[in-house]
C-alpha cells in the first residue's frame, strides 16, 4: 500500500504534492490516506487548496466548506 500511495502522490505537481503530504488524510473519509485511491483530487475551497482521496468525496467536502477547512487545518497540525 505504501508504494501505491507514494506513486500516486508522485504524480502531483511538486507544490501540490507538498501540500497533500502535509494533509496526509482525506478530510471527508477520515480513514483514507491521500493516494490510496489514486492521484488525490485537488479542490479550492475559499481560496484554500484541499486534497481528497477520490472524486466521490467532492460533494461531501463542498456540502460544509467550513467543516472541511477545519478538518484540513486539524490534519495539517497533527501531521507537523
C-alpha distances in whole Angstrom, upper triangle without the diagonal:
4,5,5,6,9,10,11,12,14,16,18,21,21,23,21,18,19,20,17,16,19,18,14,14,16,20,20,17,17,14,12,10,11,9,7,10,11,14,15,18,21,24,27,29,32,32,28,25,22,19,17,14,16,20,20,20,23,26,25,25,28,30,30,30,31,28,25,27,27,24,23,25,24,20,22,24,22,19,22
4,5,5,6,9,10,11,12,15,16,19,19,21,19,15,17,18,15,13,16,16,12,14,16,19,21,18,17,15,13,10,11,9,8,12,12,13,15,18,21,24,26,28,31,30,27,24,21,18,17,15,17,21,22,21,24,27,26,25,28,30,30,29,30,28,25,26,27,23,21,24,23,19,20,22,20,17,19
4,5,5,6,9,10,10,13,15,18,18,20,19,15,17,19,16,14,18,18,15,16,18,22,23,21,20,18,15,13,12,10,10,12,12,13,15,19,21,24,27,29,32,31,28,24,23,19,19,16,18,21,23,23,25,28,27,27,30,32,32,31,32,31,27,28,29,26,24,26,26,22,22,25,23,20,22
4,6,5,6,9,10,11,13,17,18,20,18,15,17,18,15,14,18,17,14,15,16,20,20,18,19,16,13,11,10,7,7,9,8,10,12,16,18,22,25,27,30,29,26,23,21,17,16,13,14,18,19,20,22,25,24,24,27,29,30,29,30,29,25,26,28,24,22,25,25,21,22,25,23,20,23
4,5,5,6,8,10,12,15,15,17,15,12,14,15,11,10,14,13,10,11,13,17,18,16,16,14,11,8,7,4,5,8,7,8,10,13,16,19,22,24,27,26,23,19,17,14,13,10,13,16,18,18,20,23,22,21,24,27,27,26,27,25,22,23,24,21,19,21,21,17,18,21,19,16,19
4,6,5,6,9,10,13,13,15,14,10,12,14,11,10,14,14,11,13,15,19,21,19,19,17,14,11,10,7,9,11,10,10,11,15,17,20,23,25,28,27,23,20,18,15,15,13,16,19,21,20,22,26,25,24,27,29,29,28,29,27,24,24,26,23,20,22,22,19,18,21,20,17,18
4,6,5,7,10,12,13,16,14,11,14,16,13,13,16,17,14,16,17,21,22,20,21,19,16,13,11,8,10,11,9,8,11,15,17,20,23,26,29,27,24,21,19,16,16,14,15,18,20,21,22,26,26,24,27,30,30,29,30,29,25,26,28,25,22,25,25,21,21,24,23,20,22
4,5,5,7,11,12,15,12,10,13,14,11,11,15,15,12,14,14,18,19,17,18,17,14,11,9,5,8,8,5,5,7,11,13,17,20,22,26,24,22,18,16,13,13,10,12,14,17,17,18,22,22,21,23,26,27,25,27,26,22,23,25,22,20,22,23,19,19,23,22,19,21
4,5,6,9,9,11,9,6,9,10,8,8,12,12,10,12,13,16,18,17,18,17,14,11,8,6,9,10,8,6,7,10,12,15,18,21,23,22,19,15,14,11,12,11,13,15,18,17,18,22,22,20,23,26,26,24,25,24,21,21,23,20,17,20,20,17,16,20,19,16,18
4,5,8,8,11,10,7,10,12,10,10,14,15,13,16,17,20,22,21,21,21,17,14,11,9,12,13,11,8,10,13,14,18,20,23,26,24,21,17,17,14,15,14,16,18,21,21,21,25,25,23,26,29,29,27,28,28,24,24,26,24,20,22,24,20,19,22,22,19,20
4,7,9,11,10,8,12,13,11,12,16,16,15,17,17,20,22,21,22,22,18,15,12,10,13,13,9,7,9,11,12,16,19,22,25,23,20,17,16,14,15,14,14,16,19,20,20,23,24,22,24,28,28,26,28,28,24,24,26,24,21,23,25,22,21,24,24,21,22
4,6,8,6,5,9,10,9,11,13,14,13,15,16,18,20,20,21,21,18,15,11,10,14,14,11,7,8,10,10,13,15,19,21,19,17,13,13,11,13,13,14,15,19,18,18,22,22,20,22,25,26,23,25,25,21,21,23,22,18,20,22,19,18,22,22,19,20
4,6,5,6,9,10,10,12,14,15,16,18,18,20,22,23,24,24,21,18,15,14,17,17,14,11,11,12,11,14,15,19,21,18,16,13,14,13,15,16,17,18,22,21,20,24,25,22,23,27,27,24,26,26,23,22,24,23,19,21,23,21,19,22,23,20,21
4,5,5,6,9,10,10,12,14,15,18,19,21,23,24,24,24,21,18,15,14,18,19,16,13,13,15,13,16,17,20,22,19,17,14,15,14,17,18,19,21,24,23,22,26,26,23,25,28,28,25,26,27,23,22,24,23,19,20,22,20,17,21,22,18,18
4,5,5,7,9,10,11,13,14,17,18,19,22,23,23,24,21,18,15,16,19,20,18,14,13,14,12,14,14,17,19,16,13,11,13,12,16,17,19,20,23,22,21,24,25,21,23,26,26,22,23,24,21,19,21,20,17,18,20,18,15,18,20,17,17
4,5,5,6,8,10,11,12,14,14,16,19,20,20,21,18,15,12,12,16,17,15,11,10,10,8,11,12,15,17,14,12,9,10,9,12,14,15,17,20,18,17,21,21,18,20,23,23,20,21,21,18,16,19,18,14,16,18,16,14,17,19,16,17
4,5,5,6,9,10,10,13,14,16,19,19,19,19,17,13,10,10,14,15,13,10,9,11,10,13,15,18,20,18,15,11,12,10,12,13,15,17,20,19,19,22,22,19,21,25,24,22,23,23,19,18,20,18,15,17,18,15,13,17,18,15,15
4,6,5,6,9,10,13,15,16,20,20,19,20,18,14,12,13,16,18,16,13,12,14,12,15,16,18,20,17,14,11,12,11,14,15,18,20,23,21,21,24,23,20,23,26,25,22,22,22,19,17,19,18,14,15,17,14,11,14,15,12,12
4,5,5,6,9,11,12,13,17,18,17,18,16,14,11,13,16,17,16,13,11,12,10,12,12,14,16,14,11,8,9,8,12,14,16,18,20,18,18,21,20,17,19,22,21,18,19,19,15,14,15,14,11,11,14,11,9,12,14,11,12
4,5,5,6,8,9,11,14,15,14,15,13,10,7,9,12,14,13,10,8,10,9,11,13,15,17,16,12,9,8,6,9,10,13,15,17,15,16,19,18,15,18,21,20,18,19,18,14,14,15,13,10,12,14,11,9,13,14,11,13
4,5,5,9,11,13,16,16,15,15,13,10,8,10,12,15,14,12,10,13,13,15,16,18,20,19,15,12,11,10,12,12,15,18,20,18,19,22,21,18,21,24,23,21,21,20,17,16,17,15,12,13,14,10,9,12,12,9,10
4,6,9,11,12,16,16,15,16,14,12,10,13,15,17,17,15,13,15,14,15,16,17,19,17,14,12,11,10,13,14,17,20,21,19,19,22,21,18,21,23,22,19,19,18,15,14,14,13,9,10,11,8,5,9,9,6,7
4,6,8,9,12,13,11,13,11,9,8,11,14,15,16,14,11,13,12,13,14,15,17,16,12,10,8,8,10,11,14,17,18,15,16,19,17,14,17,20,18,16,16,15,12,11,12,10,6,8,9,6,5,9,9,7,9
4,7,9,12,12,10,10,9,6,6,9,10,13,13,12,10,13,13,15,17,18,20,20,16,13,11,9,10,10,13,16,17,15,17,20,18,16,19,21,20,19,19,17,14,14,15,12,9,11,11,7,8,11,10,8,11
4,6,9,8,6,7,6,4,5,9,10,11,13,13,10,12,13,14,16,17,20,20,16,14,11,8,8,8,11,14,15,12,14,17,15,13,17,18,18,17,17,15,12,13,13,10,8,11,11,7,9,12,11,10,13
4,5,5,6,7,6,6,6,9,10,11,12,12,9,10,11,12,14,14,18,18,15,12,9,7,5,5,9,11,11,8,10,13,11,10,13,15,15,14,15,13,10,11,12,9,8,12,12,9,11,14,13,13,16
4,6,6,9,9,10,10,13,14,14,16,15,12,12,12,12,13,13,15,17,13,12,8,8,7,9,11,13,12,9,10,12,9,7,11,12,11,11,11,9,6,8,9,6,6,10,9,8,11,13,13,13,16
4,6,9,9,11,11,14,14,14,16,16,13,12,13,12,15,14,17,18,16,14,11,10,7,8,10,11,10,6,8,9,6,6,10,10,10,11,12,10,7,10,11,8,10,13,13,11,14,17,16,17,20
4,5,6,9,10,13,12,11,14,15,13,13,15,15,18,17,20,22,19,17,13,11,8,8,9,12,10,7,11,12,9,10,13,14,14,15,16,13,11,14,14,11,12,15,14,12,15,18,16,17,20
4,6,8,10,13,12,13,16,17,14,15,16,17,19,18,21,22,19,17,13,12,10,10,12,15,14,11,14,15,12,12,15,16,15,16,16,13,11,13,13,9,10,13,11,10,13,15,13,14,17
4,7,10,12,10,12,15,16,14,16,18,19,21,21,24,25,22,20,16,14,12,10,13,16,14,12,16,17,14,15,19,19,19,19,20,16,15,17,17,13,13,16,14,12,15,17,14,14,18
4,6,9,7,8,11,13,11,13,15,17,19,20,23,24,20,18,14,11,9,7,9,13,12,11,14,16,14,14,18,19,19,19,20,17,15,17,17,13,13,16,15,12,15,17,15,15,18
4,6,6,8,10,11,9,12,14,16,19,20,23,23,20,17,13,10,9,7,10,14,14,13,15,18,16,15,19,21,21,20,21,18,16,17,17,14,13,16,15,11,13,16,14,12,16
4,6,7,8,8,6,9,11,13,16,18,21,20,17,14,11,7,7,5,8,12,13,12,14,17,16,14,18,20,20,19,20,18,15,16,17,14,12,15,15,12,13,16,15,13,16
4,5,5,5,6,9,12,15,18,20,23,23,20,16,14,10,9,6,9,12,14,13,15,19,18,17,20,23,23,22,23,22,18,19,21,18,16,19,19,15,16,19,18,16,19
4,6,8,8,12,15,17,21,22,26,25,22,19,16,12,10,7,9,13,14,13,16,19,18,18,21,23,24,23,25,23,19,21,22,19,17,21,20,17,18,21,19,17,20
4,7,8,10,13,16,20,21,25,25,22,19,16,12,10,6,6,10,11,11,14,17,16,17,19,21,23,22,24,22,19,21,23,20,18,22,22,18,20,23,22,20,23
4,6,9,12,15,19,21,25,24,22,18,16,12,10,7,7,10,12,13,15,18,18,18,20,23,24,23,25,24,20,22,24,21,19,23,23,20,20,24,23,21,24
4,7,9,13,16,19,22,21,19,15,13,10,9,8,8,10,13,13,14,18,18,17,19,22,23,22,24,23,19,20,23,20,18,21,22,19,19,23,22,20,22
4,6,10,13,15,19,18,15,12,10,6,6,5,6,8,11,11,11,15,15,13,16,19,20,18,20,19,15,16,19,16,14,17,18,15,16,20,19,17,20
4,7,10,13,16,16,14,10,8,5,5,6,6,6,10,9,8,12,13,11,13,16,17,16,18,18,14,15,18,16,14,17,19,17,17,21,21,19,22
4,7,10,13,12,10,7,6,5,6,9,9,9,12,11,9,13,14,11,12,16,16,14,16,17,13,13,16,15,12,15,18,16,16,19,20,19,20
4,6,10,9,8,6,5,6,8,11,11,10,12,11,8,11,12,9,9,13,13,11,14,14,11,11,15,14,12,15,17,16,16,20,21,20,22
4,6,6,5,5,6,9,11,14,15,14,16,14,11,13,14,10,10,13,13,10,12,14,11,10,14,14,12,14,17,17,16,19,21,21,22
4,5,5,6,7,10,12,16,16,15,16,14,11,12,12,9,8,11,10,7,9,11,9,8,11,12,11,13,16,16,16,18,21,21,22
4,5,8,10,14,16,19,20,19,20,17,14,15,15,12,10,13,12,8,9,12,11,9,12,14,13,13,17,18,17,19,22,22,23
4,7,10,13,16,19,20,19,21,19,16,17,18,14,13,16,15,11,12,15,13,11,14,16,13,14,18,18,17,19,22,22,22
4,6,10,13,17,18,18,20,17,15,17,16,13,13,16,14,10,11,13,11,8,11,13,10,11,14,14,13,16,18,18,18
4,7,10,14,15,15,17,15,13,15,15,12,13,16,15,12,13,14,11,9,12,13,9,11,14,13,12,15,17,17,17
4,7,10,12,12,14,11,10,13,12,9,11,14,13,10,12,12,8,8,11,10,7,10,12,11,11,14,16,15,17
4,7,9,10,12,10,9,13,12,10,12,15,15,13,15,14,10,10,13,11,9,12,14,11,12,15,16,15,17
4,6,7,9,6,7,11,10,8,11,14,14,13,15,14,10,12,14,12,10,14,15,12,14,17,17,16,19
4,7,8,7,9,12,12,11,14,16,17,16,18,17,13,15,17,14,13,16,17,14,15,19,18,17,20
4,5,6,8,11,11,11,13,16,17,17,20,18,15,17,19,17,15,19,20,17,19,22,22,21,23
4,5,6,8,10,10,12,14,16,16,19,18,15,17,20,18,17,21,22,20,21,24,24,23,26
4,6,7,8,10,11,13,15,16,19,17,15,18,20,18,17,21,22,20,22,25,25,24,27
4,6,5,6,9,10,12,12,15,14,11,14,16,14,14,17,18,16,19,22,21,21,24
4,5,5,6,9,11,11,14,13,10,13,16,14,14,18,19,18,19,22,23,22,25
4,5,5,6,9,10,14,13,11,14,16,15,16,19,20,20,21,24,25,25,27
4,6,5,7,9,12,10,8,12,14,12,13,17,17,17,19,22,22,22,25
4,6,6,6,9,8,6,9,11,10,10,14,15,15,16,19,20,20,23
4,5,5,9,9,8,10,13,13,13,16,17,18,19,22,23,23,25
4,6,9,9,9,12,13,14,15,17,18,19,21,23,24,25,27
4,6,5,6,9,10,11,13,15,16,17,19,20,21,23,25
4,5,5,6,9,10,11,12,14,15,16,18,20,21,23
4,5,5,6,9,10,11,12,14,15,16,18,20,21
4,6,5,6,9,10,10,12,14,15,16,18,20
4,5,5,6,9,10,11,12,14,15,17,19
4,5,5,6,9,10,11,12,14,15,17
4,5,5,6,9,10,11,12,14,16
4,5,5,6,9,10,10,12,14
4,5,5,6,9,10,11,12
4,5,5,6,9,10,11
4,6,5,6,9,10
4,5,5,6,9
4,5,5,6
4,6,5
4,6
4
